[in-house]
Amino acid sequence: MRDELLNETMFRNLAHARVVIAAWAADYNTGRPHSALDYQTPADYARTLTTAIARPGSREMITPRVGRLLNLRRSA
């Protein structure tokens, strides 16, 4: 956040800072791919995980990370 937003943005006031930071956080948490999620956006990853839980017999939509999480849940 610091490199991408705080160091590059000149905020006019506190209200402006809140709006800009909220927009950046929304984009970061929904629209950007993350390496920890196999380069999926958090929204796509959540959709994949929800689909995998709803249809446990369907393995074609499950990424390796989701498969590991599901296997851990079943063995616990």
Residue pairs with C-beta under 8 A, 6 or more apart in sequence:
1 24
1 25
1 28
4 24
5 20
5 21
5 24
9 20
11 17
11 20
29 42
30 41
30 42
30 43
31 41
31 43
32 41
32 42
33 39
33 40
33 41
34 40
34 41
34 42
34 45
37 45
37 65
38 45
38 63
38 64
38 65
40 48
40 63
45 63
45 66
48 61
48 62
48 63
48 66
49 66
49 69
51 58
51 61
52 58
52 61
52 62
52 66
52 67
52 70
53 70
55 61
56 70
59 67
62 70
